[in-house]
Amino acid sequence: MNSLNWFIARHYLRAGRGRGLLSLITWIALGGVTLGVAALITVISVMSGMQEELRSKILESTPHLYVLEYNTSLQVKDYAVVVDTILLMDGVEGAAPFAMSNVTLVLEGGEYSQPAYLFGVDIDTLATPATEMERQIVEGGLDLRLPESGLPPLLMGSVLADRMGIYPGDTMVVMSMENLKQDVFGGFQPTLRQFQVTGTFTTGMYEYDLANIYTTLPDAQELLGLAESDASGIGVRLTDETKATELGAQLGQRLGYPYSVQSWIERNRALFSALQLEKIALGVIVFLIVLVAAFNIVSTLVMVVSDRTREIGILRTMGMTEKGIMRVFMIQGVWIGVIGTAAGTTMGVAISWALERFELIKIPGDVYFVDHLPATMDPVTIALIVVASVLVSFGATVYPARQASRLQPVDAIRHG
């Protein structure tokens, strides 16, 4: 491919006198590739950002592994023995028991009630906490210390506290249906216990901040009727959360029946699968823009061939081969594709960076789990988009280039 091919290709892309329409179509084809690549990079980056943000927020308040025991009470008996066994396994950073149950929160006077999900955490442990939320509680960032009133402490999600009009220092009744007590008439009554709110927390996950409440493990055990040595389950923190599925299977084999081990990936598989499917679907839809731009490249080169027929005939009579003519038009198409891809990549990366850096687009936090559109750029994904765009542009040159190369010199000069 010599310099003459490049010179002729560049010459044909320029609009001569009376060829303004051809120049316009060339710019449209170039702009189509640019916008298509920019949109594709931006959409994929936003979807990747949403996945990463969701993953981060889930891991803040979720253990990497859950250890449960299948028995008649669905409780882990003598959890201390199980915790010691878990901590002996390679890849485990920490393990801690927890109690959890659905409860009902009742304001003083009973004028308003709200369902919630109660977690009891061990704040006196010297081991590594199983979640970031527990770490903040253990280190004192979130207050679960015994208040001066002597009532058991309670941490509430910020959205839940706002909905109920609760502030730190207020008291409320927590009702559990798991620890039913028989009354004098032979009926069964739920367990009621008064708690004092010592603080609120915000995870950024609307569903968590609306439903979750925390108290100490002993207070949760008393409310739920659990023995001091029993827990609802054990949360495990790993040194590498991405290996949760593999290490979970190993831990399950080590503990054996009746224990069951679930990873955070398994518990949230449906949510992440839905996001991944949405990411793929949007990527395919936006990639159609690049394909439309490829058709513009085809139409541009076809018009160039039609407009330059006489010149092609003259080049053939001067000794240029069919392959030489093909190279000229393929260079034009690839030129449009490469320049458009480079411009689109620059634009897409700039938009994605600005979305993440300046939080340009705000979205309702009570509908989504974030309050702005995040964007996470993956160099490998961007490289694949660049390669795909250039290949599509190259493929678009084949038909018009072959048509140009097949023109007979005499006919081209006569009818050009």
C-alpha positions as CSV (number, residue, x, y, z in Angstrom):
1,M,0.0,0.0,0.0
2,N,2.0,3.0,-1.3
3,S,1.8,6.7,-0.8
4,L,-0.1,7.1,-4.0
5,N,-3.1,5.1,-2.6
6,W,-3.1,7.4,0.4
7,F,-2.9,10.5,-1.6
8,I,-5.8,9.5,-3.9
9,A,-8.0,8.4,-1.0
10,R,-7.5,11.7,0.8
11,H,-8.2,13.5,-2.4
12,Y,-11.4,11.7,-3.0
13,L,-12.6,12.5,0.5
14,R,-12.3,16.2,-0.1
15,A,-15.1,17.9,-1.9
16,G,-14.2,19.5,-5.1
17,R,-16.2,22.2,-6.9
18,G,-19.8,21.2,-7.1
19,R,-19.4,18.3,-4.7
20,G,-20.8,19.9,-1.5
21,L,-23.4,17.1,-1.0
22,L,-20.7,14.5,-1.1
23,S,-18.7,16.3,1.5
24,L,-21.8,16.6,3.7
25,I,-22.5,12.9,3.5
26,T,-18.9,12.2,4.5
27,W,-19.2,14.4,7.5
28,I,-22.5,12.7,8.4
29,A,-20.8,9.3,8.2
30,L,-17.9,10.5,10.4
31,G,-20.3,12.0,12.9
32,G,-22.4,8.8,13.0
33,V,-19.3,6.8,14.0
34,T,-18.3,9.4,16.5
35,L,-21.7,9.6,18.2
36,G,-22.2,5.8,18.1
37,V,-18.8,5.0,19.8
38,A,-19.3,7.9,22.3
39,A,-22.8,6.7,23.3
40,L,-21.7,3.1,23.5
41,I,-18.8,3.9,25.9
42,T,-21.0,6.2,28.0
43,V,-23.8,3.6,28.3
44,I,-21.5,0.7,29.2
45,S,-19.6,2.9,31.7
46,V,-22.8,4.0,33.4
47,M,-24.1,0.4,33.6
48,S,-20.7,-0.7,35.0
49,G,-20.9,2.1,37.5
50,M,-24.3,1.1,38.6
51,Q,-23.1,-2.5,39.1
52,E,-20.0,-1.4,41.0
53,E,-22.0,1.0,43.2
54,L,-24.6,-1.6,44.0
55,R,-21.9,-4.1,44.8
56,S,-20.1,-1.7,47.1
57,K,-23.3,-0.7,49.0
58,I,-24.4,-4.4,49.4
59,L,-21.0,-5.4,50.8
60,E,-21.1,-2.5,53.4
61,S,-23.9,-4.2,55.3
62,T,-23.8,-7.8,54.1
63,P,-21.3,-10.5,55.2
64,H,-19.4,-12.2,52.4
65,L,-20.7,-15.6,53.6
66,Y,-23.7,-16.6,55.7
67,V,-23.5,-19.8,57.8
68,L,-26.9,-21.2,58.8
69,E,-27.9,-24.4,60.5
70,Y,-30.8,-26.5,59.3
71,N,-32.7,-27.8,62.3
72,T,-36.1,-27.6,63.9
73,S,-35.4,-24.1,65.3
74,L,-33.4,-22.8,62.3
75,Q,-30.8,-21.6,64.8
76,V,-27.0,-22.1,65.0
77,K,-26.4,-23.9,68.3
78,D,-23.2,-23.2,70.3
79,Y,-22.1,-20.7,67.7
80,A,-18.7,-20.1,69.4
81,V,-17.5,-23.6,68.4
82,V,-18.6,-23.0,64.8
83,V,-16.9,-19.5,64.7
84,D,-13.6,-21.1,65.9
85,T,-13.8,-23.7,63.1
86,I,-14.5,-21.0,60.5
87,L,-11.6,-18.8,61.7
88,L,-9.1,-21.7,61.1
89,M,-9.9,-21.7,57.4
90,D,-7.5,-19.9,55.0
91,G,-9.0,-16.8,53.3
92,V,-11.2,-15.9,56.3
93,E,-10.6,-12.5,57.8
94,G,-13.3,-12.5,60.5
95,A,-16.5,-14.2,61.7
96,A,-19.2,-13.1,64.1
97,P,-22.7,-14.4,65.2
98,F,-25.8,-12.5,64.4
99,A,-29.5,-12.7,65.3
100,M,-32.1,-11.5,62.8
101,S,-35.9,-11.5,62.5
102,N,-38.9,-9.7,61.2
103,V,-40.3,-7.4,63.9
104,T,-42.9,-4.6,64.2
105,L,-42.0,-1.2,65.6
106,V,-44.7,0.5,67.6
107,L,-44.6,4.1,68.7
108,E,-45.4,4.9,72.3
109,G,-49.2,4.9,72.6
110,G,-49.6,2.5,69.7
111,E,-50.8,5.2,67.3
112,Y,-48.4,4.1,64.5
113,S,-46.5,0.8,63.7
114,Q,-44.0,-0.1,61.0
115,P,-42.5,-3.5,60.0
116,A,-38.7,-3.7,60.2
117,Y,-35.9,-6.2,60.0
118,L,-34.0,-6.6,63.2
119,F,-30.2,-7.5,63.3
120,G,-28.5,-8.3,66.6
121,V,-24.7,-7.8,66.4
122,D,-21.9,-8.8,68.8
123,I,-20.3,-5.4,69.8
124,D,-18.0,-6.9,72.4
125,T,-16.1,-9.3,70.1
126,L,-12.4,-8.8,69.7
127,A,-12.5,-10.6,66.3
128,T,-12.8,-8.8,62.9
129,P,-16.4,-7.7,62.3
130,A,-18.2,-9.5,59.5
131,T,-19.5,-6.3,57.8
132,E,-18.5,-2.7,57.4
133,M,-21.7,-1.8,59.4
134,E,-20.6,-3.9,62.3
135,R,-17.1,-2.4,62.1
136,Q,-18.5,1.1,62.5
137,I,-20.6,-0.1,65.5
138,V,-17.6,-1.8,67.2
139,E,-15.3,1.2,66.6
140,G,-18.0,3.6,67.9
141,G,-18.8,5.3,64.7
142,L,-22.4,4.2,65.1
143,D,-23.6,4.2,68.7
144,L,-25.0,1.0,70.2
145,R,-23.8,1.7,73.7
146,L,-26.2,1.2,76.6
147,P,-28.1,4.6,77.1
148,E,-28.4,6.2,80.5
149,S,-32.0,5.1,80.7
150,G,-30.9,1.5,80.9
151,L,-33.1,0.5,78.0
152,P,-31.6,-1.6,75.2
153,P,-30.1,0.5,72.4
154,L,-31.5,0.6,68.8
155,L,-30.0,1.9,65.6
156,M,-32.4,2.8,62.8
157,G,-32.1,3.3,59.1
158,S,-32.4,7.0,58.3
159,V,-35.4,6.6,55.9
160,L,-37.3,4.5,58.5
161,A,-36.6,7.1,61.2
162,D,-37.8,9.9,59.0
163,R,-41.0,8.0,58.1
164,M,-41.8,7.4,61.8
165,G,-40.7,10.8,63.0
166,I,-38.1,9.2,65.3
167,Y,-35.0,11.0,66.7
168,P,-32.1,9.8,68.8
169,G,-33.3,9.6,72.4
170,D,-36.8,8.6,71.5
171,T,-38.2,5.3,72.7
172,M,-40.4,2.7,71.0
173,V,-41.7,-0.8,71.5
174,V,-40.3,-3.6,69.3
175,M,-42.7,-6.6,68.9
176,S,-41.6,-10.1,67.9
177,M,-43.8,-12.9,66.8
178,E,-41.0,-15.5,67.1
179,N,-41.0,-15.6,70.8
180,L,-44.7,-16.2,71.6
181,K,-45.7,-16.4,75.2
182,Q,-48.8,-18.0,76.6
183,D,-51.2,-15.8,78.6
184,V,-53.5,-16.7,81.4
185,F,-56.4,-17.5,79.0
186,G,-54.3,-20.1,77.1
187,G,-53.7,-17.8,74.1
188,F,-50.3,-16.8,72.7
189,Q,-49.0,-13.2,72.8
190,P,-46.0,-11.7,71.0
191,T,-43.0,-10.5,72.9
192,L,-42.9,-6.8,73.5
193,R,-39.8,-4.9,74.6
194,Q,-39.1,-1.2,74.9
195,F,-35.9,0.2,73.2
196,Q,-34.3,3.6,73.0
197,V,-33.0,4.9,69.7
198,T,-29.3,5.8,70.1
199,G,-28.7,6.8,66.5
200,T,-29.5,6.5,62.8
201,F,-27.4,5.2,59.8
202,T,-27.4,5.7,56.1
203,T,-26.1,3.0,53.7
204,G,-27.3,4.7,50.5
205,M,-29.5,1.6,49.7
206,Y,-33.1,2.9,50.1
207,E,-34.5,-0.6,50.9
208,Y,-31.9,-1.1,53.6
209,D,-32.4,2.4,55.1
210,L,-36.2,1.9,55.2
211,A,-36.3,-1.6,56.8
212,N,-33.1,-2.4,58.8
213,I,-32.6,-1.8,62.5
214,Y,-29.7,-2.9,64.7
215,T,-29.3,-3.8,68.4
216,T,-26.8,-5.7,70.4
217,L,-26.7,-9.5,70.2
218,P,-27.8,-10.2,73.8
219,D,-30.8,-7.8,73.5
220,A,-31.8,-9.5,70.2
221,Q,-31.4,-12.9,71.8
222,E,-33.7,-11.9,74.7
223,L,-36.4,-10.5,72.4
224,L,-36.3,-13.5,70.0
225,G,-36.1,-16.1,72.8
226,L,-32.6,-17.3,71.8
227,A,-30.3,-18.9,74.3
228,E,-27.1,-17.1,75.1
229,S,-25.0,-19.6,73.1
230,D,-27.3,-19.6,70.1
231,A,-27.6,-17.3,67.1
232,S,-29.6,-17.0,63.9
233,G,-26.5,-17.4,61.8
234,I,-22.8,-16.5,61.5
235,G,-21.5,-13.8,59.2
236,V,-18.1,-14.4,57.6
237,R,-15.7,-11.7,56.2
238,L,-13.2,-12.9,53.6
239,T,-9.9,-11.3,52.6
240,D,-11.1,-11.4,48.9
241,E,-14.9,-11.1,48.5
242,T,-14.6,-12.1,44.8
243,K,-13.7,-15.7,46.0
244,A,-16.9,-16.0,48.1
245,T,-18.5,-18.7,45.9
246,E,-15.3,-20.9,45.9
247,L,-14.5,-20.4,49.6
248,G,-18.2,-20.9,50.6
249,A,-18.2,-24.3,48.9
250,Q,-15.0,-25.2,50.8
251,L,-16.4,-24.0,54.1
252,G,-19.6,-25.9,53.5
253,Q,-17.7,-29.1,53.0
254,R,-15.6,-28.5,56.1
255,L,-18.6,-27.8,58.4
256,G,-20.8,-30.5,56.8
257,Y,-24.5,-31.2,57.6
258,P,-26.6,-29.6,59.0
259,Y,-24.8,-26.4,58.2
260,S,-25.4,-24.4,55.0
261,V,-23.2,-21.7,53.6
262,Q,-24.4,-19.0,51.2
263,S,-22.3,-16.3,49.6
264,W,-23.3,-12.7,49.0
265,I,-23.1,-13.4,45.3
266,E,-25.7,-16.2,45.6
267,R,-28.1,-14.1,47.7
268,N,-28.0,-11.3,45.2
269,R,-27.6,-13.3,42.0
270,A,-31.0,-12.3,40.6
271,L,-30.3,-8.6,41.1
272,F,-26.9,-8.7,39.5
273,S,-28.1,-10.9,36.6
274,A,-30.9,-8.4,35.8
275,L,-28.3,-5.6,35.8
276,Q,-26.0,-7.6,33.6
277,L,-28.8,-8.4,31.1
278,E,-29.8,-4.8,31.0
279,K,-26.2,-3.8,30.4
280,I,-26.0,-6.2,27.4
281,A,-29.3,-5.2,26.0
282,L,-28.5,-1.5,26.1
283,G,-25.1,-2.1,24.6
284,V,-26.6,-4.0,21.7
285,I,-29.2,-1.3,21.1
286,V,-26.6,1.5,21.2
287,F,-24.2,-0.5,19.0
288,L,-26.9,-0.3,16.3
289,I,-25.9,3.4,16.0
290,V,-22.4,2.3,14.9
291,L,-24.0,-0.1,12.4
292,V,-26.1,2.7,11.0
293,A,-22.9,4.8,10.7
294,A,-21.4,1.9,8.8
295,F,-24.2,2.1,6.3
296,N,-23.5,5.8,5.9
297,I,-19.9,4.8,5.1
298,V,-21.2,2.4,2.4
299,S,-23.4,5.1,0.9
300,T,-20.6,7.7,1.0
301,L,-18.2,5.4,-0.8
302,V,-20.9,4.4,-3.4
303,M,-21.4,8.0,-4.1
304,V,-17.7,8.6,-4.4
305,V,-17.4,5.7,-6.9
306,S,-20.3,7.2,-8.9
307,D,-18.9,10.7,-8.8
308,R,-15.3,9.6,-9.6
309,T,-16.1,7.0,-12.3
310,R,-14.2,8.8,-15.0
311,E,-11.2,9.4,-12.8
312,I,-11.2,5.7,-11.9
313,G,-11.2,4.8,-15.5
314,I,-8.2,7.1,-16.2
315,L,-6.3,5.6,-13.3
316,R,-6.9,2.1,-14.7
317,T,-5.7,3.1,-18.1
318,M,-2.5,4.6,-16.4
319,G,-1.8,1.2,-15.0
320,M,-3.4,1.1,-11.5
321,T,-4.5,-2.5,-10.8
322,E,-7.9,-3.6,-9.4
323,K,-6.3,-4.2,-6.0
324,G,-4.9,-0.7,-6.1
325,I,-8.4,0.8,-6.7
326,M,-9.8,-1.4,-3.9
327,R,-7.1,-0.1,-1.6
328,V,-8.0,3.5,-2.4
329,F,-11.6,3.1,-1.4
330,M,-10.9,0.8,1.6
331,I,-8.5,3.5,2.9
332,Q,-11.3,6.0,2.7
333,G,-13.7,3.9,4.7
334,V,-11.1,2.9,7.3
335,W,-10.1,6.6,7.5
336,I,-13.6,7.6,8.3
337,G,-13.9,4.7,10.8
338,V,-10.6,5.4,12.6
339,I,-11.1,9.2,12.9
340,G,-14.7,8.7,14.0
341,T,-13.7,6.0,16.5
342,A,-10.9,8.2,17.9
343,A,-13.2,11.2,18.3
344,G,-16.0,9.0,19.8
345,T,-13.6,7.4,22.2
346,T,-12.4,10.7,23.4
347,M,-15.9,12.1,23.7
348,G,-17.2,8.9,25.5
349,V,-14.3,8.9,28.0
350,A,-14.7,12.6,28.7
351,I,-18.5,12.3,29.3
352,S,-18.0,9.2,31.5
353,W,-15.3,11.0,33.5
354,A,-17.5,14.1,33.9
355,L,-20.5,12.0,35.0
356,E,-18.5,10.4,37.8
357,R,-16.4,13.4,38.8
358,F,-19.0,16.1,38.9
359,E,-22.2,13.9,39.5
360,L,-23.8,15.8,36.6
361,I,-27.1,13.8,36.4
362,K,-29.1,13.5,39.6
363,I,-31.6,10.7,40.0
364,P,-34.1,10.1,42.8
365,G,-32.5,8.2,45.7
366,D,-35.8,6.8,46.9
367,V,-36.3,5.0,43.6
368,Y,-32.7,3.9,42.8
369,F,-29.9,2.9,45.2
370,V,-27.8,6.0,44.2
371,D,-28.6,9.7,43.9
372,H,-26.6,10.3,40.7
373,L,-25.5,8.4,37.6
374,P,-22.2,6.8,38.3
375,A,-19.7,5.7,35.6
376,T,-16.9,3.2,35.8
377,M,-14.6,2.9,32.8
378,D,-13.0,-0.4,32.0
379,P,-10.0,-0.1,29.7
380,V,-10.5,-3.6,28.3
381,T,-14.2,-2.9,27.4
382,I,-13.2,0.4,25.8
383,A,-10.5,-1.3,23.7
384,L,-13.1,-3.9,22.6
385,I,-15.5,-1.2,21.5
386,V,-12.7,0.6,19.6
387,V,-11.7,-2.6,17.8
388,A,-15.3,-3.5,17.0
389,S,-16.0,-0.1,15.6
390,V,-12.9,-0.1,13.3
391,L,-13.7,-3.6,12.1
392,V,-17.3,-2.6,11.3
393,S,-16.0,0.4,9.4
394,F,-13.5,-1.8,7.5
395,G,-16.3,-4.3,6.6
396,A,-18.4,-1.4,5.3
397,T,-15.7,-0.6,2.7
398,V,-15.7,-4.0,1.0
399,Y,-18.8,-3.7,-1.2
400,P,-18.1,-0.2,-2.7
401,A,-14.4,-1.0,-3.0
402,R,-15.1,-4.1,-5.0
403,Q,-17.6,-2.3,-7.2
404,A,-15.0,0.4,-8.0
405,S,-12.3,-2.1,-8.8
406,R,-14.5,-4.0,-11.3
407,L,-15.2,-0.9,-13.4
408,Q,-13.8,-1.4,-17.0
409,P,-11.5,1.5,-18.0
410,V,-13.1,2.2,-21.3
411,D,-16.7,2.1,-20.0
412,A,-15.7,4.2,-17.0
413,I,-14.2,7.0,-19.2
414,R,-17.0,6.8,-21.7
415,H,-19.9,7.0,-19.1
416,G,-18.1,8.8,-16.3
